[in-house]
Structure formats: C-alpha cells, structure tokens
Amino acid sequence: MNMKSHFRGLALALAAFAGMFALFTTDVIAAGTGAVTMTVTAVGKKDSAPPEVKQDDIQLYQGKERLQIANWKRGENLFLAILIDDSLDSSIASQWSDLKAFIAAQPPTTYVSVSYARNGSAMLVQDFTNDHALAAKAIRIPIGGRGAFSSPYLALQDLIKRLPASGERRSILLISSGIDYFRGNFGPTSPDLDTTIEHAQKSNINIWTIYAPDDGHSGRGFFRVSNAQSNLSQLSDETGAESYYLGQGIPVNLKPYFEEIGLHLSNQYLLTFDSTGGKKGRFERVRVITEVPRLEFLTPSEVFLPAAQ
C-alpha cells in the first residue's frame, strides 16, 4: 500500500503495520469490483438441525486460493416455486396432502408459487404469495397422458426466466420423472440438462427434485428411469440442493422428503464475495469449508463471475 503523508513518522508506522498484516493475509484474494452472491445451506450430521453459523466459522476458496468474504447473513425472505410435471401418474395425488402440509408449514417470509410443467413450459396456476392456504389450493391432480409429455428441463428454463429478480433466496421444488420426451432422446442425459444447470447457477437458484413416475408405459423402462433419476440428482447437486427417490415406483411416503427440504430451507445463508470473470464473465468452482464439527454445506458446483466493468 502506498500512502502519501506529511507526517513521516506516521507513514513509517503505517508501513510497518501493513508489512506485518500482509504476513497473515497472503492467502486471501483481495476483493474485486463484481459482487457475487450464492446461497449456502447448512446441514447437520445425519440431517439433524445444524448450529448457527457465523462468518468467522467459514472460509471460501477458489482452487487453492482463499477468497475474502464481503458479507454473510442468514437468508430471510424466500421465493419458493413448486413445479409439478403434468405427465405424472395421477395416483401421486394421493400424497398431495403432505405437499399441502409442507406449504402450510412455511414461515410468513416464504412466498410460494405453483406451476405445472406441460409442453415445455411452466404453466402458472398461482403466482408468488405468502398466503400459504391460497397456494395450497392450487395443487391439483396431474393430467397424465401423452399430451403433457415434454421436457421438465425446458419447463425449468421457462420458470427460471420468470422468477423475481432479487437478492433474496430463490428455490424451485420439482416433482417429476426427469424424462425428457420432447427431444426424443432417451440417452444417459438430456441435451437440455447442462443448460438448465447453468441458468440456475447464474441466477443463484437451488433446484430440489423429487422423483415420481409418469403415466403410461413409455416412462417405465429400467434404464430410462435410472438415467432420468441420475439427471435429477445432477440437477440438484450442481445447483446446491438435493434429490430424493427410492426405487423406480411411486414413493410410498413423500412426507419425510418434504420435512427434510423444509429443514434445509430454514438453514440457508447468503454469502457475498467480490470477483470478476474477465471480459465476458465465466463460471468458476468455489468451496465453502468450516472447522465446526458435525457441519457441512450444500452449495452449487459452480458460480458465475460477472464480466469486468
């Protein structure tokens, strides 16, 4: 640091202090001009309630270099978009009472919307509201049938574009088979999966997924379902969330899934750091670590660093 001063003694003292301070900060990257915010979910051991996490409890790394944390705060407001695949077997609706109970259990600071994935779009039936009883009324039986069969990933991209742009937490809860019928490609991954993940990461959106089978036989093949479940897992893992399924049939009980997701949503923090991604911006991997015992974090696999101003 170069500082001009008319007081030579003060300047020497400041220089000495700066040199000593540098010894303890050589591993910290100085903050840049682009603010990047990511949602961090604290998870206790065996999914128990985690302790309160303070900024001094965590460290942020990009590769081997430590980044300076500009801000760390508990997430307050949450925009939670529920997206139900309209191609699901209608029998899944027998468990909608647990979904409605999950919605009702959200705090007043959570705003819930309900949409159905159909024909590659997210068909909105209830816009964001913290009237949770009103949101729960929008839950209906999936229509099933081939008319609804399209791509949950295209529907997600459509929904992501329409979520409120804000510095608050944003999450999507997708209930789907994960099968992409629109592309007609039943290979290991959907061609729209990576793009969907990038859109969510760029917008700091967590996507929680619950597998449920589709109506009809075309979505029941073992390898097709296995690949689709893998796609859902990748989607959630890389956006800082979790995926839930047990076998390939209709889940016996969705309540434990909703309870765990609710626990995660109530233990989220917003981490902000300064960095730039060059002329065009770029995705980078970062890690949040802690020495607090029995504590780990869910974070996106990559964050988007904005272009230099």
C-alpha positions as CSV (number, residue, x, y, z in Angstrom):
1,M,0.0,0.0,0.0
2,N,1.4,3.5,-0.9
3,M,0.2,6.4,1.2
4,K,1.2,10.0,1.0
5,S,1.6,11.8,4.3
6,H,3.1,15.0,5.6
7,F,3.9,13.1,8.8
8,R,6.9,10.9,8.1
9,G,6.7,9.2,11.5
10,L,3.1,8.2,10.9
11,A,3.9,7.0,7.4
12,L,6.7,4.7,8.7
13,A,4.4,3.3,11.4
14,L,1.7,2.6,8.9
15,A,4.1,0.9,6.5
16,A,5.4,-1.3,9.3
17,F,1.9,-2.3,10.2
18,A,1.0,-3.0,6.6
19,G,4.0,-5.3,6.3
20,M,3.1,-7.2,9.4
21,F,-0.5,-7.5,8.3
22,A,0.5,-8.9,4.9
23,L,2.2,-11.9,6.6
24,F,-1.2,-13.1,7.8
25,T,-3.2,-12.3,4.6
26,T,-1.0,-13.6,1.8
27,D,-3.5,-16.4,1.1
28,V,-6.5,-14.1,0.7
29,I,-7.5,-12.7,-2.6
30,A,-8.4,-9.0,-2.5
31,A,-12.0,-8.1,-3.2
32,G,-12.7,-7.0,-6.7
33,T,-15.5,-4.9,-8.3
34,G,-18.1,-7.6,-9.1
35,A,-20.4,-8.8,-6.3
36,V,-21.3,-12.4,-6.4
37,T,-23.9,-13.9,-4.1
38,M,-24.5,-17.6,-3.5
39,T,-26.9,-19.5,-1.3
40,V,-25.3,-21.8,1.2
41,T,-27.3,-24.5,3.0
42,A,-26.0,-25.6,6.4
43,V,-26.6,-29.3,7.0
44,G,-26.1,-31.1,10.4
45,K,-24.8,-34.6,10.8
46,K,-27.3,-37.2,9.7
47,D,-29.6,-34.4,8.6
48,S,-30.0,-33.1,12.1
49,A,-30.6,-29.4,12.7
50,P,-27.3,-27.6,12.2
51,P,-25.9,-25.0,14.6
52,E,-26.0,-21.3,13.9
53,V,-23.1,-20.4,11.5
54,K,-21.2,-17.1,11.8
55,Q,-19.0,-15.6,9.2
56,D,-15.9,-16.3,11.3
57,D,-16.9,-20.1,11.1
58,I,-16.4,-20.3,7.4
59,Q,-13.7,-19.9,4.7
60,L,-14.2,-19.6,1.0
61,Y,-11.8,-20.9,-1.6
62,Q,-11.4,-20.8,-5.4
63,G,-9.0,-23.6,-6.2
64,K,-6.2,-23.3,-3.6
65,E,-6.6,-19.6,-3.0
66,R,-8.7,-18.1,-0.3
67,L,-11.3,-15.5,-1.2
68,Q,-12.4,-12.6,1.0
69,I,-16.0,-12.8,2.2
70,A,-17.7,-9.5,1.8
71,N,-21.0,-10.5,3.6
72,W,-22.5,-13.4,5.3
73,K,-26.1,-13.3,6.5
74,R,-29.0,-15.7,7.3
75,G,-31.5,-15.9,4.5
76,E,-34.8,-14.3,5.4
77,N,-37.2,-14.0,2.5
78,L,-37.5,-17.0,0.2
79,F,-39.2,-17.3,-3.2
80,L,-40.2,-21.0,-3.5
81,A,-41.6,-22.1,-6.9
82,I,-43.3,-25.5,-6.9
83,L,-43.2,-27.1,-10.4
84,I,-45.2,-30.3,-10.9
85,D,-44.8,-32.4,-14.0
86,D,-48.2,-32.7,-15.6
87,S,-47.2,-36.1,-17.1
88,L,-47.1,-37.8,-13.7
89,D,-49.2,-40.8,-12.8
90,S,-52.3,-39.4,-11.3
91,S,-52.0,-41.7,-8.2
92,I,-49.2,-39.4,-6.9
93,A,-52.0,-37.0,-5.9
94,S,-52.9,-39.3,-3.0
95,Q,-49.9,-37.8,-1.3
96,W,-50.7,-34.1,-2.1
97,S,-52.0,-33.7,1.5
98,D,-48.3,-33.9,2.6
99,L,-47.3,-31.4,-0.1
100,K,-50.0,-29.0,1.2
101,A,-48.9,-29.5,4.7
102,F,-45.3,-28.6,3.6
103,I,-46.6,-25.4,2.1
104,A,-48.6,-24.5,5.2
105,A,-45.6,-25.1,7.4
106,Q,-43.5,-22.4,5.6
107,P,-42.9,-19.2,7.5
108,P,-44.6,-15.9,6.5
109,T,-41.3,-14.8,4.9
110,T,-41.6,-17.6,2.3
111,Y,-43.5,-16.7,-0.9
112,V,-44.8,-19.8,-2.8
113,S,-45.9,-20.2,-6.4
114,V,-47.4,-23.3,-8.1
115,S,-46.8,-24.2,-11.8
116,Y,-47.3,-27.3,-13.9
117,A,-44.7,-28.5,-16.5
118,R,-46.5,-29.0,-19.8
119,N,-45.4,-28.8,-23.4
120,G,-42.0,-27.4,-22.5
121,S,-43.4,-24.5,-20.4
122,A,-44.2,-23.8,-16.8
123,M,-47.9,-23.2,-16.7
124,L,-48.5,-20.9,-13.7
125,V,-51.6,-21.5,-11.7
126,Q,-50.7,-19.5,-8.6
127,D,-48.3,-16.6,-8.5
128,F,-46.0,-16.0,-5.5
129,T,-47.9,-15.4,-2.3
130,N,-47.3,-15.8,1.4
131,D,-50.9,-16.8,1.8
132,H,-50.0,-20.4,2.0
133,A,-53.5,-21.7,2.2
134,L,-54.2,-20.0,-1.1
135,A,-51.0,-21.5,-2.7
136,A,-52.1,-25.0,-1.4
137,K,-55.4,-24.7,-3.1
138,A,-53.6,-24.5,-6.5
139,I,-52.3,-28.1,-6.1
140,R,-54.3,-30.5,-8.4
141,I,-54.1,-33.9,-9.9
142,P,-51.6,-34.2,-12.8
143,I,-53.4,-34.8,-16.1
144,G,-51.0,-37.5,-17.3
145,G,-51.4,-38.7,-20.8
146,R,-49.1,-38.1,-23.8
147,G,-50.4,-34.5,-24.3
148,A,-48.4,-33.4,-21.3
149,F,-45.2,-35.3,-22.1
150,S,-42.5,-32.9,-23.0
151,S,-39.3,-31.8,-21.2
152,P,-39.1,-30.9,-17.5
153,Y,-35.8,-29.1,-18.3
154,L,-37.3,-26.8,-20.8
155,A,-40.1,-26.1,-18.3
156,L,-37.5,-25.3,-15.7
157,Q,-35.7,-22.9,-18.1
158,D,-39.0,-21.1,-18.7
159,L,-39.7,-20.9,-15.0
160,I,-36.2,-19.6,-14.1
161,K,-36.6,-16.7,-16.6
162,R,-39.8,-15.7,-14.8
163,L,-38.7,-15.8,-11.1
164,P,-38.5,-12.4,-9.4
165,A,-35.0,-10.9,-9.8
166,S,-33.9,-10.0,-6.3
167,G,-31.1,-10.5,-3.8
168,E,-33.3,-12.9,-1.8
169,R,-33.1,-16.7,-1.8
170,R,-34.8,-18.5,-4.6
171,S,-35.6,-22.2,-4.8
172,I,-37.5,-24.5,-7.1
173,L,-39.1,-27.7,-6.0
174,L,-39.5,-30.0,-9.0
175,I,-41.7,-33.2,-8.8
176,S,-41.0,-35.1,-12.0
177,S,-39.8,-38.3,-13.6
178,G,-36.9,-36.4,-15.1
179,I,-37.6,-38.0,-18.5
180,D,-37.1,-35.7,-21.5
181,Y,-39.8,-36.7,-24.1
182,F,-39.6,-33.5,-26.1
183,R,-36.1,-34.3,-27.5
184,G,-37.0,-37.9,-28.2
185,N,-33.6,-38.7,-26.8
186,F,-33.5,-41.4,-24.1
187,G,-29.7,-41.5,-23.8
188,P,-27.8,-41.1,-20.5
189,T,-28.5,-37.3,-20.2
190,S,-31.0,-34.8,-21.5
191,P,-29.4,-32.4,-24.0
192,D,-31.1,-29.6,-22.0
193,L,-29.7,-30.6,-18.6
194,D,-26.4,-28.7,-18.7
195,T,-28.1,-25.5,-20.0
196,T,-30.7,-25.7,-17.2
197,I,-28.0,-26.1,-14.6
198,E,-26.1,-23.1,-16.0
199,H,-29.2,-20.9,-16.0
200,A,-29.9,-21.9,-12.4
201,Q,-26.3,-21.3,-11.2
202,K,-26.2,-17.9,-13.0
203,S,-29.4,-16.9,-11.2
204,N,-28.4,-18.4,-7.8
205,I,-31.4,-20.7,-7.8
206,N,-31.4,-24.1,-5.9
207,I,-33.5,-26.8,-7.6
208,W,-34.8,-29.6,-5.2
209,T,-36.1,-32.6,-7.0
210,I,-38.4,-35.5,-6.1
211,Y,-38.8,-38.4,-8.5
212,A,-42.2,-39.7,-9.3
213,P,-43.1,-42.0,-12.3
214,D,-45.0,-40.9,-15.3
215,D,-48.4,-42.1,-16.5
216,G,-48.2,-44.9,-19.1
217,H,-45.5,-47.5,-20.1
218,S,-43.1,-45.4,-22.1
219,G,-41.5,-43.9,-18.9
220,R,-41.2,-47.2,-17.0
221,G,-38.1,-48.8,-18.6
222,F,-35.4,-49.6,-16.1
223,F,-32.5,-47.9,-17.9
224,R,-34.7,-45.0,-18.9
225,V,-35.8,-44.4,-15.3
226,S,-32.3,-44.9,-14.0
227,N,-30.9,-42.3,-16.4
228,A,-33.7,-39.9,-15.6
229,Q,-33.1,-40.2,-11.8
230,S,-29.4,-39.6,-12.4
231,N,-30.3,-36.4,-14.3
232,L,-32.4,-35.2,-11.4
233,S,-29.6,-35.9,-9.0
234,Q,-27.1,-34.0,-11.1
235,L,-29.5,-31.1,-11.5
236,S,-29.9,-30.8,-7.7
237,D,-26.3,-31.5,-6.7
238,E,-24.9,-28.8,-9.1
239,T,-27.4,-26.2,-8.0
240,G,-26.8,-26.6,-4.3
241,A,-29.8,-28.7,-3.4
242,E,-30.7,-32.4,-3.0
243,S,-32.6,-35.0,-4.9
244,Y,-35.0,-37.6,-3.5
245,Y,-36.1,-41.0,-4.7
246,L,-36.4,-44.6,-3.5
247,G,-36.6,-47.2,-6.3
248,Q,-38.5,-46.6,-9.5
249,G,-42.1,-46.8,-8.4
250,I,-44.4,-44.2,-6.8
251,P,-42.8,-43.1,-3.5
252,V,-44.5,-44.8,-0.5
253,N,-44.4,-41.6,1.5
254,L,-43.3,-38.1,0.5
255,K,-43.6,-36.6,3.9
256,P,-40.0,-37.4,5.0
257,Y,-38.8,-35.7,1.8
258,F,-40.8,-32.5,2.5
259,E,-39.7,-32.4,6.1
260,E,-36.0,-32.7,5.1
261,I,-36.4,-30.0,2.4
262,G,-38.1,-27.8,5.0
263,L,-35.2,-28.2,7.4
264,H,-32.7,-27.3,4.7
265,L,-34.7,-24.2,3.7
266,S,-34.7,-23.0,7.3
267,N,-30.9,-23.1,7.5
268,Q,-29.8,-21.1,4.5
269,Y,-27.3,-18.2,4.3
270,L,-26.4,-15.7,1.6
271,L,-22.7,-15.4,1.0
272,T,-21.3,-12.5,-1.0
273,F,-17.8,-12.0,-2.3
274,D,-16.2,-9.8,-4.9
275,S,-14.7,-11.2,-8.1
276,T,-14.8,-10.7,-11.8
277,G,-14.9,-13.1,-14.7
278,G,-12.9,-11.2,-17.3
279,K,-14.4,-9.6,-20.4
280,K,-17.3,-12.0,-20.8
281,G,-17.8,-13.4,-17.3
282,R,-17.3,-17.1,-16.6
283,F,-18.3,-20.0,-14.3
284,E,-15.9,-21.0,-11.5
285,R,-15.8,-23.6,-8.8
286,V,-15.7,-22.4,-5.2
287,R,-15.7,-24.2,-1.9
288,V,-17.1,-23.2,1.5
289,I,-15.4,-25.0,4.3
290,T,-15.6,-24.9,8.1
291,E,-13.9,-26.4,11.2
292,V,-17.2,-26.6,13.1
293,P,-17.8,-30.2,13.9
294,R,-20.8,-32.1,12.6
295,L,-21.5,-29.4,10.0
296,E,-21.3,-29.4,6.2
297,F,-22.7,-27.3,3.4
298,L,-24.8,-27.6,0.2
299,T,-23.5,-25.2,-2.4
300,P,-23.7,-25.0,-6.2
301,S,-20.9,-26.8,-8.0
302,E,-20.0,-23.5,-9.8
303,V,-20.9,-19.8,-9.5
304,F,-21.0,-17.2,-12.3
305,L,-18.4,-14.4,-12.0
306,P,-19.7,-11.3,-13.8
307,A,-17.8,-9.6,-16.6
308,A,-15.4,-6.8,-15.5
309,Q,-16.9,-3.4,-15.7
